[in-house]
Amino acid sequence: MAHLQWPEIPDGRSGDVRVVHRALAYRFGDRVVQTGEEIQALEERRGDRWVCWMSTTIDELILHDEAVYRARGDVLVAGLGLGYFVHAARARPAVRSLTVVERSADVIALVWPYVGAGATLIDADIFDFLAGPPAARYDFVYADIWARVTPANLPDMRRLRGLAQPHLVPGGEVWYWGQELLQTQPQVAPPPRQPR
Ligand SMILES: C[S@@+](CC[C@H](N)C(=O)[O-])C[C@H]1O[C@@H](n2cnc3c(N)ncnc32)[C@H](O)[C@@H]1O
């Protein structure tokens, strides 16, 4: 798990998006347990609350593990977030190139300067991008455009898998954040892992 290291993104705010560092605490009923761990989080303001897109808790990082392991060749990433996947995938010898599709100009402004080196950025909605004509073919497409792992993501996943097909090389693979937790759902049943 050497790749469980994340890029340091400084605290900052752009529009309705912010990066913050904070102490990690868990709430159990009335009890709040401080872990002593500091995390960074990417949050977006919706009304009067901040919704977390991504944080560096071990639970969230581990949910990228399978995708980091599978990433190979030319990789298309949907959702920049805190740039953790980009950072981890870049360190994999099997990964030749990284192209990131992110729809939020605020996320890009806060995060891309710290993780973008050597990667290509496409400022677009992934569904619009994939619906367009393929400009390149990818060996691996990784989508993490959701704030939670929930069966409510399944329609998006199925749509994305269909739209991604013309953008794949033969044998190319589409993978999603949290897929292993949802893989009993026929819409996202993964192919077997190939040894490498
Ligand atoms: C959960 S975060 C991604 C975390 C990322 N995997 C990481 O390693 O830090 C989701 C990101 O997807 C972006 N996003 C959400 N919907 C999108 C869409 N339809 N097209 C492109 N980006 C999208 C959000 O703005 C956010 O930056």
The ligand as a MOL file (V3000), in Angstrom:
LIG
                    3D

  0  0  0     0  0            999 V3000
M  V30 BEGIN CTAB
M  V30 COUNTS 27 29 0 0 0
M  V30 BEGIN ATOM
M  V30 1 C -15.1880 12.0070 -5.5260 0
M  V30 2 S -14.3610 13.2930 -6.3720 0 CHG=1
M  V30 3 C -13.0390 12.4290 -7.1820 0
M  V30 4 C -11.9310 12.0330 -6.2350 0
M  V30 5 C -10.7130 11.5260 -6.9830 0
M  V30 6 N -10.9370 10.1560 -7.4190 0
M  V30 7 C -9.4500 11.5710 -6.1550 0
M  V30 8 O -8.6630 10.6040 -6.2570 0
M  V30 9 O -9.2000 12.5390 -5.4280 0 CHG=-1
M  V30 10 C -15.4780 13.5770 -7.6900 0
M  V30 11 C -15.0150 14.6220 -8.7040 0
M  V30 12 O -15.7880 14.4550 -9.8920 0
M  V30 13 C -16.1910 15.7130 -10.3940 0
M  V30 14 N -17.3920 15.4630 -11.1690 0
M  V30 15 C -18.6470 15.1700 -10.7080 0
M  V30 16 N -19.4710 14.9140 -11.7260 0
M  V30 17 C -18.7350 15.0310 -12.8600 0
M  V30 18 C -19.0350 14.8830 -14.2550 0
M  V30 19 N -20.2730 14.5480 -14.6620 0
M  V30 20 N -18.0450 15.0760 -15.1600 0
M  V30 21 C -16.7880 15.4220 -14.7550 0
M  V30 22 N -16.4460 15.5820 -13.4400 0
M  V30 23 C -17.4020 15.3810 -12.5070 0
M  V30 24 C -16.3850 16.5670 -9.1390 0
M  V30 25 O -16.3110 17.9490 -9.4440 0
M  V30 26 C -15.2210 16.0600 -8.2600 0
M  V30 27 O -14.0430 16.7820 -8.5150 0
M  V30 END ATOM
M  V30 BEGIN BOND
M  V30 1 1 1 2
M  V30 2 1 2 3
M  V30 3 1 2 10
M  V30 4 1 3 4
M  V30 5 1 4 5
M  V30 6 1 5 6
M  V30 7 1 5 7
M  V30 8 2 7 8
M  V30 9 1 7 9
M  V30 10 1 10 11
M  V30 11 1 11 12
M  V30 12 1 11 26
M  V30 13 1 12 13
M  V30 14 1 13 14
M  V30 15 1 13 24
M  V30 16 1 14 15
M  V30 17 1 14 23
M  V30 18 2 15 16
M  V30 19 1 16 17
M  V30 20 1 17 18
M  V30 21 2 17 23
M  V30 22 1 18 19
M  V30 23 2 18 20
M  V30 24 1 20 21
M  V30 25 2 21 22
M  V30 26 1 22 23
M  V30 27 1 24 25
M  V30 28 1 24 26
M  V30 29 1 26 27
M  V30 END BOND
M  V30 END CTAB
M  END
